[in-house]
Amino acid sequence: MKTKAEFYGWDPPFFGGSQNILSRQEDDQIIKNDILQFILTVPGERVMRPSFGVNLRNAVFDPNDTESVVDLQDEIREGLLANDPRLSEVSVSITQDEDLNQISVRVFAQLRNDPTRVVTVEQFLNVGG
């Protein structure tokens, strides 16, 4: 038996679903989507929320060193904890693949209302050509 969903939201780009209207997300899927929206948003991009997001796009051009990666991991972790009250703990892993010209960001988020549940989000960004 399916339990009642705890979290609800709309699935961007807001059109889709079986009848080409608003499609709904719930629980882990909406949390994954919100985390993805956070890491793909540049600070200052959202009206009335100038501190929302991280400089992930700019980090693609930063030096490929440990300090830059650690700074970006801290920025993502602290930003998610400050902006999403559903999360109690966040772990971020960033790997760079020079052969494929991309970086991979993995976010592991533990939910505040159920510490046994962990939501995982992975995003790849191409560095160049």
Secondary structure, 3 states (H helix, E strand, C coil): CCCCCCCEEECCCCCECCCCECCEEECHHHHHHHHHHHHHCCCCCCCCCCCCCCCHHHHCCCCCCHHHHHHHHHHHHHHHHHHCCCEEEEEEEEEEECCCCEEEEEEEEEECCCCCCEEEEEEEEECCC
